[in-house]
Amino acid sequence: MSAADESEPWAQSLRRATGLLAEAGVDSPRVDAELLLAHVLGLGRGELLARVFAGAAGTTGEAELFASLVARRARREPVQHLTGVAFFHGLDLAVGPGVFLPRPETELLVDAVLAELTARPAAATVVDLCTGSGAIAAAVAAWAQEHGRDVAVTAVELDDEAAGWAWRNLEPRGVHLRQGDALVALPELEGCVDVVVSNPPYVPEAETPVQAEARLDPARALYGGDAPGLRIPQAIAHRATELLAPGGLFAMEHHETQGPALLGALDADPRFTGVCVHQDLTGRDRFLTARRSCKAAAGAEVEE
């Protein structure tokens, strides 16, 4: 590389980009600037930082591409849309416009599923309803592969665009993807599933996401179907009772305001036992777990 092709040191570019993103209200300006530069250079973030500290500079073309991505991020395009990658539970997932971006708090839901699978000595069947990008199913499958566990994972997604992203993330990990309505899907597995997990649409209809980036998530993946956002989560809970084997675990993320209502509804359903609402790292109600009762009354239904 000739001197004429060199741009300013990356350390200086990162400082300027961080300032621009901070002025635009981005929550993590330095981290996002580093992720964008790592993407431009085709490096991992750790390798990037090593080069930055060593005083490295890039080409003019690289600097221009980086500047254009920073400008788009300042307009609040999600960094995952710009890089095409979302980091979730130790995985790099393919994402982009048209699919819900996985959130860090959903990793707690995955951890609950993995704790259940760890406690089971035999093979297990897991179903992920409303899989979106496939984040939960991919994390479960990756854990099973890493630990040599016999876990059959099936994911269900209705939306065409989301299913396209899910296929990219799930096919390499051996997860079966079924495109269709989660409320009626997989009739052949009814009464046979060990774990049903879901991060369904649950946002109350009057709520607008606070973050500008979140407002770019598809509405179909956000809103729960009625004023309190409970219609779809309750319907997913009903479907879980049909899919689960006796003693099987149901785990579902929900809105921070919905814990009491869902706890009451599932507690009143004889098909569930051991219903528990769990908090996220900020202390907000975030997901619930329950078991399929071995003595459920026939014909009981969760209110929809």
N, C-alpha and C positions, 0 to 999 in steps of 0.2 A: 504494500500500500504506500503510495507516494504521499509526501507531505500535503500536496494540493488536495488529496482525497480525504484527509482527516478532518473530523469535526472537533468540537470542544470536548474536553474530558467528560466521561459519563457522569462523574460525581457532580459536576456543575449542572449538567442537563437534568439530573435527578432533583437537585435542589430547586431549580426553576419550576420543574413539573410539579413538585410537591406543593410549592407556593400557589400555583395556578389551581390545582385541585382543591386545596384548602379554601381558597377564595370562593370556589364554586359550591362549597358546602359538602364536599365528599367526606364521608366519615373517616376513612383511613387513607389519607392522601399519599403518604410515603409508601405504604405497602402497595397501593394500586399503581403508583408510578413504577415501582420495582417490577411488579408483575407484567406491566406493559412493556418495559424495556427487555425483560427476560424473554418475552414472547417475540419481540422484534429480532433478538439475537439468537433465538433458538436454544436458550440456555435454561437450566434450572436456576431458581432464585439464589441458592447458595453459591453456585458457580459465578453468577452475575456479580454478587456482592464481593466475592474474592477479586474479581477483575476490576471492579470499581475502586476498591481500596488500593489496588496496585497502580492506579492512575491511568487505566485504559481509556482509549477514545475510539469512537467508531467512524464509519464513513459518513460522508454527507448524506447519502441515500438512507442510511440507517437512522440518522438524526432526523431527517425529514419525515420518515415513516413514524418514528416515535412521537414527534411533535403532533402529527395528525391524529394519532390515537389518543394522546393526552387531551387534545382539543375536543374530541368526541366524548371522552370520559367527563370532561368539564361540563358538557351539555347533558350529563347524567345518563349516558348510555351505560348499561352495566358492564363492568370490566369483563365478566364472563362472556358477554356477547362479542366483545372486541377480541378476546383471545380464543374463544370457542371452547373453553375449558372451565369446569367448576370443580373445586376441590371438596370432596365429601368423604368422611370416614377413611381417610388415607388413600382414596382413589382419585384419579383424574377422569372426570366424566365429560363426554361430548355434549355441549349444550349450545343453544342459540335462540334467536327469536322464535316464539311459538310454543315454548315449553317453560313450565314453572322452574325457576332456579332453586336448587336444593339449598336449605338453610342449615346453619350449624346446629340449631336446637333440635333438628330432626335426628341428629346423631344419637341423642339420648334414647329415642324410640328404637333405633337400631340396637343400641346396647341392651335394652330390655329383651329384645328378641334373641340376641346372642347369649344372654344369661340363661334364657329358657332352653336354648339348644345345647348349651354346655351341660345343663343338668340332665339332659336326656341321653341315656347310654346308647340308644339304638338309632337307626336311620329315622329321618324326619321329613315331612312334607310341609313346605311353607308357601303361602299364597300372599302376594302383595297386590291389593286392590287399589286402583287409581294410581298406578305406578309413576305417571309423568315421565320424567327423564330416565326412570329405572333406578334411581339412586339407592333406595332401600334394598330392592332385590339384588342389585349389583354388590352392595356391601355385604349382604348375607352370603351370597354365593362366593365372594372373594374370601370371606372368613372360613367357609366350609372347605374351600380348596386349600387354604393355608394350613388348616388343622387336620386335613385328611378325613373330614367328616362326610358321611353319606346324607346329603341334604338336597332334596329335589325342590327347586324353586320355580314357581310359576308367577308371572306378573300379568296384570290385566290393565289395559288402557283403551279408552274409547276414541279419543281425539286423534285424527290422522297425523297432524304435525308432531304431537308429543310422542306418538307411537313410533314415528320415524327416528326420533332421537333415542327413544328407549331401545329400539332394535340395535342401534350402534353400540350402546353400552352393555346390552345384555347378551347378545349373540356370542361374543368372544368368551363370555363367562359361563356359558352353558345353561343360561336361564331360558325357559320356554316363555315366549311372549304371546298372549292371546289378545287380539284386538276385539273389543266389544264392551258391552255394558256391564260394569262391575256388579250390578244388582241382580243379574241373572246368569252371569258367566260361570263356566266350569261345573255344569250339572253333574258331570261324571265323577267329580270329587266330593260331592255332598256326603257329609258324615265321615270323611276320611282324612281331613287336614289337621295337622298338629299345631300349626301357628297361622293365624290370619293377621296380617299387619296392614295398616292403611294410613296414609296422610291425605285424606280426601279434601275436596273443597269445603271450607267451613267458615269463611269470613261472613259476618252479618251483612245484609244487603245494603245498609246505609253507611257502612264504614268505607272510607277511602284510605288506602295504605299511606302511611306517613312518608315513607321514602319514595323519592321520585323514581328510583330504579324499580321498586316493587310495583309501581303502577304500570310498568311495561309487561308484567306477567300477564298471560292470557286470563281474561275474566272467568272463563269456564273452569280454570284451575283454582280460582280463588273463592268464589261466592257459594255459600252453602245451601242456596235454594229457597230461603225464606227470610223473614225479618231478623230472627236471631241466628241464622246460619246453621240451624240444626237439622233441617230436613234430610240432607244428604248424609251427614254423619250417623243419624239414627237409622237410615236405610242401610248403610254399610254395616252397622251393628247387627241388624236383622239378618243380612246376608251371611254374616260371620257365623251366626247360630246354625245356619243351614249347612255351611261348609265344614265346620269344626267337628272333630271326633270328640266324644266325651272326655273331659279333662284337658282339652286343647286350649291354647292361649289366644286371646284376642288382644291386640295392642293397636291403639289408634291415637294419632295426634288430633288436637282440637284447639279452638280459640281459647284464649285465657279467661274469657267470661263464661265459658260453657261447662266448666267442670261440675258445678252443682246440678245443673239440669240433666247432664248425661249420667252422672252418678245416680240420681234419683230414678231415671228411666231404666237403667240397666239393673239397679238393685231390685226394682219392681218386677223384672222379667225373670221367671223361674228358670229360664234356660241359661242364665248367667249366675255365677257365684264368685265371691272374692273380688268384687269390683273395687278398684283403687285408682284415684287420680294422683298423678305425679307432677311435680314442679320442675321447671327448667332452672338454669343456673341463676336466673334473676329472681327466683321465688314465685314465678307466675305459674298457675295451672297450665300444663302443656300437653299431657297425654294421659290416657287411661289404659289400664290392663284389667282383664277379667277372664274367667275360665268358663268353658262350656260345662254346664252342670250335667252330672250323670243321672239326675232325677228330674229333668225338665218336664214340665207339663206339656202335653201335646197341644198344638194349636195356639200357643201364646205368641203374641206379636209385640215388637217394639213399636210405639206410636210413631207414625210418620207424618 
